[in-house]
């Protein structure tokens, strides 16, 4: 009962005697050459260089901005929380999110740079210390969770759940800092309105 289809088609082709007209193949290739050029489009190497140059410009710009605003010095009494991007040696740390692929490295760099920028822009105001401290405690918890997820990534190997959890952690930290900045701006504007109403 089981037959080879190739044999069936071959027998049918021999019986019916299908033939193409003279020059059919030449006409087909001529039409194909007209529609599709022989030279494939060249990849844009310039775009790669532009991406690299843009990354360098952003990094230099952020460095200049940071050092201009802080005068290049850090007060030893000031409590600055910086996102840990792996200050340990590679043997101790293993792989991180950015080591898995260039796209994940871009994502990790984007979020850590923005998180550090948001932290650098926080104004130290004694009136808002309690609010800032509560957000910093939550940020420290998220940072510990990120380290735990990174350790899980090294122990179990890369998987979608761990990678998504790491990215979500970075997103949550950035959103948390943006929310803190928004609340501080609201408090500042309400304080300014109160002072202006007291003056009038």
C-alpha angles and dihedrals in degrees: 000000000000110000132180109249092210090061091049093051092046091052092048091050091052093047098049095037100217113197132180120229118259113279094011093128092048092050090048093052091046091054091045091053090050093052099040119040118226093233112075114220112272117243114248105249089174092068091059091052090046091053092050092047091048091051091051092048091051092048093049091045093052091048093050092046092050095048093044093052095045097037089238092284134095124214107237091219092054115103107221121179113204124186109252110238096177113295089169121093117271092249091057096041103039115192125347133198092269092054093064099069141341091251092054089047089056091049093048093046092048094052098040091048092049092045091051090046091052090049091050092052095054110115116224105233120165090212091061097039095110093051093046092047092053091052091046090052090053090046090052089052090052090048090053089048089051090053090049091051090047089052089050089051089055095045101042099026128237117322134160095252095054093043092049091047091052092050092045089051091054091047092049092051092051091047090049092054092046089051090050091050090049092050091048090051090050091050091048093049093047089048090050091049090050092051092047092050090049090052092051 
